[in-house]
Amino acid sequence: MSLKKMLALGLVLIFAISMVAGCAPAAEEPAEEPTEEPGDEPAEEPTEEPMKAALLTSGPINDGGWNMLAYEGLVNLETLYGYEISYTENVKQDDQQSIMNDYARKGYSVIIGHGFEYGDSIMSVAADYPDTYFINIGGMAVADNVASASFQTGEMGYVLGIMAGRMTETNKVGFVGAMEIPTIAADVEAFKAAIAEVNPDAEVLVTYTGSWVDIAAGKEAAISQIDAGVDIIYGVGDACDAGAIQASQEADRLVKFIGWSADMSVLGPDVVITSGYQSIATLISNIVDTIEDGTFEGKSTPYGIADGVQYFGTWNDDLISAEDKEATIAIFDEFMNGERVTEFPSN
């Protein structure tokens, strides 16, 4: 082959190779790996801290009554809402503010003062911790971050007074209370008014022990009334109710007892006719519900029989006639159905 032909063939081959290369898909450039700047680590999802609730009670939480029911309400916040909970029992009046301040500093979001007697201390501490919610059970304290819930005074006291007035055989009925605070005093007046209505000849002896926790004082007060001839005792005294029930059980004649707040039949099944039960757990959860859903209001709310938070405890039918029980329940039903409205002031 001549040199000219060889050069021509070489040019053809070079052209063909270039055409094939031009028709082939272009090679993909390798993707660049994303580069992370220092400190650009993926943000972790924030973990929400559980709400924390604290309870202060003036007496022991195992008193079988007012304070025990508040503790049960606190435990409900743990069970139903996942709150971390803590409590301080047997709180003296002078220690209320320091204990609440301590809980607030530790980040407790809900602080409950259980009893009318906590109102002033709650108002003082709440002013320094506007982002903390304060609840006053049985009181009337109110502020932007303070709500109160109480039981409508007079209603259950009146119902139980109707029962006592009908049942007394000596025409002497006793009342043993702890502290003469407005909420208790109003129920005592309703109790006395009801007794006078059904039994004008009956006398009501009233004794306040001055202590929520002194069982011996409750017993001593009840013994004194028994010696004076009472055959029915109505007790509103937290721990001192246990002492009054003991006195009733040890009397040399039948002395019947009417419980308050909790079902007192567990303390004296042979002497407790029934109890005026108060659902404190419901009051606490009603306010906490508003905190949870963002509708919290600083207000005081009384709850009556018609609200389903006050009702009877266990009945001992051996201590009450069917007629007296029926008459008592009939008055209760009038409040429940709105046919009777309390004439006594709300606490």
Buried (B, 14 or more C-beta within 10 A) or exposed (E): EEEEEEEEEEEEEEEEEEEEEEEEEEEEEEEEEEEEEEEEEEEEEEEEEEBBBBBBBBBBBEBBBBBBBBBBBBBBBEEEBEBBBBBBBBBEEEEBBEBBBEBBEEEBBBBBBBBBBBBBBBBBBBEEBEEBBBBBBBBBBBBEBBBBBBBBBBBBBBBBBBBBBBBBEBBBBBBBBBBEBEBBBBBBBBBBBBBBEBBEEBBBBBBBBEBBBBBEBBBBBBBBBBEEEBBBBBBBBBBBBBBBBBBBBEBEEEBBBBBBBBBBBEBBEBBBBBBBBBBBBBBBBBBBEBBEEEEBEBBBBBBBBBBEBBBBBBBBEEBBEEEBBEBBBEBBEBBBEEEBEBEBEBB
